[in-house]
């Protein structure tokens, strides 16, 4: 959530920057500033009313002590009227503050300067590409065909148990899945991230804190009886561990990693492009989250991009890095880099990771601050990235590592799997 004072100080700059997202933010920003003016004026009236009531109360005490009961009684009537007025102003202030908050919830984060303008994924910028695309046999299969041939993922059984988008991993497929999780966590902890196991359901405050709520696209699963939400990513519970905290500057940076299943309704997703593991309602992911000093968050973002690149490099998967344009940027992100691996069998790029800097957008919602060396409380910066999402990484391995003899296991995963081939 943007800070009102920053909107006030940088109104025209913010309006211009939000045009990168294809948004004309002028009307809503004007509404925010009008609501804030109203809030300030009402707060001032309330403060003045309470101050007058307090002054009269002191005078009443003096009059009673002086034996001037009649005058004191008259002032008491005025005090009662002021108290009633203050109650009305307090209620009015709450309503105005609620309206202001709801307006702020509708404004996405301000894209950073390097973010290109654009409407959708076609306008994203490729910043890096590496790895050779393997040459497969003419009869090479897509991963959903390989999964059936080698009996390692059962999509139909998942439909029987739950519905489409909930696959069942079997045998070496399940072991490969577990190997990837362990490998990703080991890479992250070796890079200085502390591992956490976190709840898979969160309350409304947590969803609001990281920007998933209000849920404009209906992507979150909601357990209505208990008013809890299944997490779409470990980013939500991990970042919310620090909600409301005041951190000492010397304790920054804070680096966390966590494995969780993730749940997304993916409303409206259908067609060949979401077949197999390409788009799921439940999937496994290892996440990295950082809480950073504002002066160091961009360097942290670069380090996270390098870290994810190294993982894909070790898996020997051809990949590219994209800087997302404004129209493809997530609601809470100021800048995002997507990682995609090339699926040779499908002849397309598959997104496997997103690394983002949210600057103060999440921390303002979370009231996550740090005390700097001057003793002032400031909003921290938050960042997160997939390190990594398993389904499309697994799809890339199955398709790019297929041979006439079976599916080879990337060398770096063999110690985790205890086998080097799926036959």
C-alpha positions as CSV (number, residue, x, y, z in Angstrom):
1,X,0.0,0.0,0.0
2,X,1.3,3.4,-1.0
3,X,1.9,6.0,1.8
4,X,-0.4,9.0,1.6
5,X,2.3,11.5,2.2
6,X,4.4,10.0,-0.7
7,X,1.4,10.3,-2.9
8,X,0.9,13.9,-1.9
9,X,4.6,14.7,-2.4
10,X,5.0,12.9,-5.7
11,X,1.5,13.0,-7.2
12,X,2.4,13.7,-10.8
13,X,5.4,11.4,-10.8
14,X,3.2,8.5,-9.5
15,X,0.5,9.2,-12.0
16,X,3.1,9.1,-14.8
17,X,4.7,5.9,-13.5
18,X,1.4,4.1,-13.2
19,X,0.8,4.7,-16.9
20,X,3.4,2.0,-17.4
21,X,0.8,-0.4,-16.1
22,X,-1.8,1.0,-18.5
23,X,-3.6,2.8,-15.6
24,X,-4.8,6.4,-15.5
25,X,-4.5,6.8,-11.8
26,X,-5.5,10.5,-11.7
27,X,-9.1,10.0,-10.5
28,X,-8.3,7.6,-7.7
29,X,-5.3,9.6,-6.5
30,X,-7.4,12.8,-6.4
31,X,-10.0,10.8,-4.4
32,X,-7.2,9.7,-2.0
33,X,-6.0,13.2,-1.5
34,X,-9.5,14.6,-1.0
35,X,-10.2,11.9,1.5
36,X,-7.0,12.6,3.3
37,X,-7.8,16.3,3.4
38,X,-11.2,15.4,4.9
39,X,-9.5,13.1,7.4
40,X,-7.1,15.8,8.5
41,X,-9.8,18.4,8.9
42,X,-12.0,16.1,10.9
43,X,-9.0,15.0,13.1
44,X,-8.3,18.7,13.7
45,X,-11.9,19.4,14.7
46,X,-11.9,16.4,17.0
47,X,-8.7,17.5,18.6
48,X,-10.0,21.0,19.1
49,X,-13.3,19.7,20.6
50,X,-11.5,17.4,23.0
51,X,-9.1,20.2,24.0
52,X,-12.1,22.5,24.8
53,X,-13.8,19.8,26.8
54,X,-10.7,19.2,28.8
55,X,-10.2,22.9,29.5
56,X,-13.8,23.2,30.7
57,X,-13.5,20.2,32.9
58,X,-10.5,21.9,34.7
59,X,-12.5,25.1,35.0
60,X,-15.5,23.2,36.5
61,X,-13.3,21.7,39.2
62,X,-12.0,25.2,40.1
63,X,-15.6,26.6,40.3
64,X,-16.8,23.8,42.5
65,X,-13.9,24.4,44.9
66,X,-14.7,28.1,44.9
67,X,-18.4,27.5,45.8
68,X,-19.7,28.6,42.4
69,X,-21.9,25.6,41.8
70,X,-24.3,27.4,39.4
71,X,-21.5,28.4,37.0
72,X,-20.0,25.0,37.3
73,X,-23.3,23.4,36.3
74,X,-23.7,25.6,33.3
75,X,-20.2,24.6,32.1
76,X,-21.0,20.9,32.7
77,X,-23.8,21.3,30.2
78,X,-21.4,22.7,27.7
79,X,-18.9,19.9,28.4
80,X,-21.6,17.3,27.8
81,X,-22.4,18.9,24.4
82,X,-18.7,18.9,23.5
83,X,-18.4,15.2,24.4
84,X,-21.4,14.4,22.2
85,X,-19.8,16.4,19.4
86,X,-16.5,14.5,19.9
87,X,-18.3,11.2,19.7
88,X,-19.9,12.2,16.4
89,X,-16.6,13.5,15.0
90,X,-14.8,10.3,16.1
91,X,-17.3,8.1,14.3
92,X,-17.0,10.4,11.2
93,X,-13.2,10.1,11.4
94,X,-13.4,6.3,11.5
95,X,-15.7,6.3,8.4
96,X,-13.4,8.6,6.5
97,X,-10.3,6.6,7.4
98,X,-12.0,3.4,6.2
99,X,-12.9,5.1,2.9
100,X,-9.3,6.3,2.6
101,X,-7.9,2.8,3.3
102,X,-10.2,1.1,0.8
103,X,-9.1,3.7,-1.9
104,X,-5.4,3.0,-1.1
105,X,-6.1,-0.8,-1.5
106,X,-7.1,-0.2,-5.1
107,X,-3.8,1.4,-6.2
108,X,-1.0,-0.9,-7.2
109,X,2.7,-0.3,-6.5
110,X,4.7,2.3,-8.4
111,X,6.9,0.6,-11.1
112,X,10.6,1.4,-10.8
113,X,12.3,3.3,-13.6
114,X,13.8,0.3,-15.4
115,X,10.3,-1.3,-15.7
116,X,9.3,-1.0,-19.4
117,X,5.9,0.2,-20.4
118,X,3.6,-2.4,-21.8
119,X,0.3,-4.2,-21.7
120,X,1.1,-7.9,-21.3
121,X,3.8,-10.6,-21.5
122,X,4.5,-9.7,-25.1
123,X,6.1,-6.5,-23.9
124,X,8.4,-8.0,-21.4
125,X,12.2,-7.5,-21.9
126,X,14.7,-10.4,-22.0
127,X,17.7,-9.5,-19.9
128,X,19.6,-12.8,-20.0
129,X,19.5,-16.2,-21.7
130,X,21.8,-19.2,-21.4
131,X,22.0,-22.9,-21.9
132,X,21.7,-25.0,-25.1
133,X,18.4,-26.3,-26.1
134,X,18.7,-30.1,-26.5
135,X,17.9,-31.8,-29.8
136,X,15.3,-34.5,-29.1
137,X,14.2,-37.4,-31.2
138,X,11.3,-36.8,-33.6
139,X,9.1,-38.9,-31.4
140,X,9.9,-36.9,-28.2
141,X,7.0,-36.7,-25.8
142,X,5.5,-33.9,-23.7
143,X,5.8,-34.4,-19.9
144,X,2.2,-35.5,-19.5
145,X,2.8,-38.3,-22.0
146,X,6.1,-39.2,-20.3
147,X,4.4,-39.2,-16.9
148,X,1.9,-41.8,-18.2
149,X,4.5,-43.9,-20.0
150,X,6.8,-44.2,-17.0
151,X,3.9,-44.2,-14.4
152,X,5.3,-41.4,-12.3
153,X,2.4,-38.9,-12.3
154,X,-1.2,-39.8,-12.3
155,X,-3.4,-36.9,-13.4
156,X,-6.6,-39.0,-13.7
157,X,-6.2,-40.3,-10.1
158,X,-6.0,-36.7,-8.9
159,X,-9.2,-35.9,-10.8
160,X,-10.9,-38.9,-9.0
161,X,-9.7,-37.7,-5.6
162,X,-10.2,-34.0,-5.9
163,X,-10.5,-32.6,-9.5
164,X,-8.4,-31.3,-12.3
165,X,-5.2,-29.6,-11.3
166,X,-4.4,-31.9,-8.3
167,X,-2.0,-34.5,-9.7
168,X,-0.7,-37.6,-7.8
169,X,3.0,-38.2,-7.9
170,X,4.1,-41.9,-7.8
171,X,7.2,-43.9,-7.3
172,X,10.2,-42.3,-8.8
173,X,8.1,-39.3,-9.7
174,X,7.4,-38.7,-6.0
175,X,11.0,-39.2,-5.1
176,X,12.2,-36.8,-7.8
177,X,9.7,-34.2,-6.4
178,X,11.1,-34.7,-2.9
179,X,14.6,-34.5,-4.2
180,X,13.9,-31.1,-5.9
181,X,12.5,-29.7,-2.6
182,X,15.5,-30.9,-0.6
183,X,17.9,-29.6,-3.2
184,X,16.3,-26.1,-3.4
185,X,16.2,-25.8,0.4
186,X,19.8,-26.9,0.7
187,X,20.9,-24.3,-1.9
188,X,18.9,-21.6,-0.1
189,X,20.2,-22.4,3.4
190,X,23.8,-22.6,2.0
191,X,23.3,-19.0,0.7
192,X,22.4,-17.8,4.1
193,X,18.6,-18.2,4.2
194,X,17.1,-19.5,7.5
195,X,14.6,-22.4,6.9
196,X,11.1,-22.1,8.3
197,X,8.1,-24.4,8.3
198,X,5.0,-22.3,8.3
199,X,1.2,-22.7,8.4
200,X,-0.6,-23.5,5.1
201,X,-3.6,-21.4,6.1
202,X,-3.6,-17.7,7.0
203,X,-6.0,-15.2,8.4
204,X,-7.4,-12.2,6.6
205,X,-4.9,-9.8,8.2
206,X,-2.0,-11.9,6.7
207,X,-3.6,-11.8,3.2
208,X,-4.0,-8.1,3.4
209,X,-0.5,-7.6,4.7
210,X,1.2,-9.0,1.6
211,X,-1.3,-7.7,-0.9
212,X,-3.2,-10.9,-1.7
213,X,-6.4,-9.4,-0.2
214,X,-8.7,-7.9,-1.2
215,X,-8.7,-10.8,-3.7
216,X,-9.7,-9.0,-6.9
217,X,-9.2,-12.1,-9.2
218,X,-10.8,-14.7,-7.0
219,X,-7.6,-16.8,-7.0
220,X,-7.5,-17.7,-3.3
221,X,-9.3,-20.7,-1.7
222,X,-11.3,-19.6,1.3
223,X,-12.3,-21.8,4.2
224,X,-15.4,-19.9,5.1
225,X,-16.4,-21.4,8.4
226,X,-13.1,-20.5,10.0
227,X,-12.5,-17.4,7.8
228,X,-9.0,-18.7,6.8
229,X,-7.3,-18.7,3.4
230,X,-5.2,-21.5,1.9
231,X,-1.8,-19.9,1.0
232,X,-1.1,-19.2,-2.7
233,X,2.7,-19.0,-1.8
234,X,4.9,-19.3,1.3
235,X,5.6,-15.6,0.8
236,X,2.3,-14.9,2.7
237,X,3.0,-16.6,6.0
238,X,6.7,-16.0,6.0
239,X,6.5,-12.3,5.4
240,X,3.7,-12.0,7.9
241,X,6.0,-13.4,10.6
242,X,7.3,-9.9,10.8
243,X,3.9,-8.0,10.7
244,X,3.9,-5.2,13.2
245,X,7.5,-5.7,14.2
246,X,10.1,-3.0,14.9
247,X,13.4,-4.4,13.9
248,X,16.8,-3.0,14.8
249,X,18.9,-1.9,11.9
250,X,21.8,-4.2,12.8
251,X,19.4,-7.2,12.5
252,X,19.0,-6.5,8.8
253,X,18.9,-8.2,6.4
254,X,16.6,-11.0,7.4
255,X,16.6,-13.9,4.9
256,X,14.1,-16.8,5.1
257,X,13.3,-19.8,3.0
258,X,10.3,-22.2,3.3
259,X,8.8,-25.1,1.4
260,X,5.0,-25.3,1.3
261,X,2.3,-26.6,-1.0
262,X,0.6,-23.7,-2.7
263,X,-3.1,-23.4,-3.6
264,X,-4.5,-21.3,-6.4
265,X,-8.0,-21.4,-8.0
266,X,-6.6,-20.2,-11.3
267,X,-10.1,-19.1,-12.3
268,X,-10.7,-19.0,-16.0
269,X,-7.6,-21.1,-16.9
270,X,-8.2,-23.7,-19.5
271,X,-6.8,-25.0,-22.9
272,X,-3.7,-26.8,-24.1
273,X,-1.3,-24.2,-22.6
274,X,-2.3,-25.3,-19.1
275,X,-2.2,-29.0,-19.7
276,X,-0.3,-31.4,-17.4
277,X,2.0,-29.6,-14.9
278,X,1.8,-26.3,-16.7
279,X,-1.0,-24.9,-14.5
280,X,-2.1,-26.5,-11.3
281,X,-4.5,-25.7,-8.4
282,X,-2.1,-27.4,-5.9
283,X,1.7,-27.4,-6.4
284,X,4.9,-27.4,-4.4
285,X,7.2,-24.4,-4.2
286,X,10.3,-23.4,-2.2
287,X,10.3,-19.6,-1.5
288,X,12.9,-17.1,-0.5
289,X,11.9,-13.9,1.4
290,X,14.1,-11.0,2.4
291,X,13.5,-8.0,4.7
292,X,16.0,-5.3,3.8
293,X,17.3,-1.8,4.5
294,X,15.9,0.5,1.7
295,X,19.4,1.4,0.6
296,X,20.3,-2.2,0.1
297,X,17.2,-3.8,-1.4
298,X,18.2,-3.4,-5.1
299,X,21.5,-5.1,-4.5
300,X,19.6,-7.9,-2.7
301,X,17.3,-8.2,-5.7
302,X,20.3,-8.6,-8.0
303,X,21.7,-11.3,-5.6
304,X,18.4,-13.2,-5.7
305,X,18.4,-13.1,-9.5
306,X,21.9,-14.5,-9.5
307,X,21.0,-17.2,-6.9
308,X,18.0,-18.5,-8.9
309,X,20.1,-18.4,-12.1
310,X,22.8,-20.5,-10.5
311,X,20.2,-23.2,-9.5
312,X,18.9,-23.4,-13.1
313,X,22.5,-23.5,-14.3
314,X,23.3,-26.5,-12.0
315,X,20.2,-28.2,-13.3
316,X,21.5,-27.6,-16.8
317,X,18.2,-26.4,-18.0
318,X,18.1,-23.7,-20.8
319,X,16.6,-20.6,-19.3
320,X,16.0,-16.9,-19.8
321,X,15.3,-14.0,-17.5
322,X,12.7,-11.4,-18.3
323,X,12.1,-8.0,-16.8
324,X,8.3,-7.7,-16.6
325,X,6.6,-4.7,-18.2
326,X,4.2,-2.6,-16.3
327,X,1.1,-4.4,-17.6
328,X,2.4,-7.8,-16.6
329,X,3.7,-6.6,-13.2
330,X,2.1,-8.1,-10.1
331,X,-0.1,-5.7,-8.0
332,X,2.3,-5.3,-5.1
333,X,5.6,-5.4,-7.0
334,X,7.8,-2.4,-7.9
335,X,9.9,-4.6,-10.2
336,X,9.9,-8.3,-11.1
337,X,12.2,-10.6,-13.0
338,X,10.7,-13.8,-14.3
339,X,12.7,-17.0,-15.0
340,X,11.6,-19.3,-17.8
341,X,12.9,-22.7,-18.8
342,X,12.6,-23.9,-22.4
343,X,10.4,-27.0,-22.9
344,X,11.8,-28.6,-26.0
345,X,9.0,-31.1,-26.3
346,X,6.3,-28.4,-26.1
347,X,8.5,-25.9,-28.0
348,X,7.7,-23.1,-25.5
349,X,9.0,-21.2,-22.5
350,X,7.7,-22.2,-19.1
351,X,7.8,-19.8,-16.1
352,X,9.5,-21.3,-13.1
353,X,10.3,-18.4,-10.9
354,X,9.5,-14.7,-10.2
355,X,11.8,-12.5,-8.1
356,X,10.4,-9.2,-6.9
357,X,11.2,-6.1,-4.9
358,X,8.1,-4.7,-3.2
359,X,9.9,-1.8,-1.6
360,X,7.6,-0.4,1.1
361,X,4.4,-1.5,-0.4
362,X,4.0,-4.6,1.8
363,X,5.8,-3.2,4.8
364,X,3.3,-0.2,5.0
365,X,0.4,-2.7,5.1
366,X,2.3,-4.9,7.6
367,X,3.5,-1.9,9.7
368,X,7.0,-3.6,9.4
369,X,9.6,-1.0,10.5
370,X,13.2,-0.8,11.5
371,X,14.9,1.6,13.9
372,X,17.8,3.2,12.1
373,X,21.1,4.4,13.7
374,X,19.5,7.9,14.3
375,X,16.7,6.3,16.4
376,X,14.0,6.9,13.7
377,X,11.4,4.3,12.7
378,X,11.4,3.7,9.0
379,X,9.6,1.2,6.7
380,X,11.7,-1.7,5.6
381,X,11.8,-3.1,2.1
382,X,10.5,-6.6,1.4
383,X,11.5,-9.0,-1.4
384,X,10.6,-12.5,-2.4
385,X,11.3,-15.1,-5.1
386,X,10.5,-18.6,-6.1
387,X,13.5,-20.8,-5.5
388,X,11.8,-22.6,-7.0
389,X,8.3,-23.6,-8.2
390,X,8.4,-27.4,-8.8
391,X,5.8,-28.2,-11.5
392,X,7.4,-26.6,-14.5
393,X,10.9,-27.3,-13.4
394,X,9.9,-30.9,-13.2
395,X,8.2,-30.7,-16.6
396,X,11.4,-29.2,-18.1
397,X,13.5,-32.0,-16.6
398,X,11.2,-34.8,-17.9
399,X,11.0,-33.3,-21.4
400,X,14.6,-32.0,-21.9
401,X,16.3,-35.0,-20.3
402,X,14.3,-37.7,-22.1
403,X,16.3,-40.3,-24.1
404,X,15.3,-43.5,-25.9
405,X,16.4,-45.4,-22.8
406,X,14.4,-43.4,-20.3
407,X,14.6,-40.0,-18.5
408,X,18.0,-39.0,-17.2
409,X,18.2,-37.3,-13.8
410,X,20.2,-34.1,-13.6
411,X,23.6,-34.9,-12.1
412,X,23.1,-32.5,-9.2
413,X,19.9,-34.3,-8.2
414,X,21.3,-37.9,-8.3
415,X,22.5,-37.8,-4.6
416,X,19.0,-36.7,-3.6
417,X,17.2,-39.3,-5.7
418,X,19.5,-42.3,-5.3
419,X,18.9,-43.1,-8.9
420,X,20.1,-41.6,-12.2
421,X,17.5,-42.8,-14.6
422,X,13.7,-43.2,-14.8
423,X,13.0,-46.3,-17.0
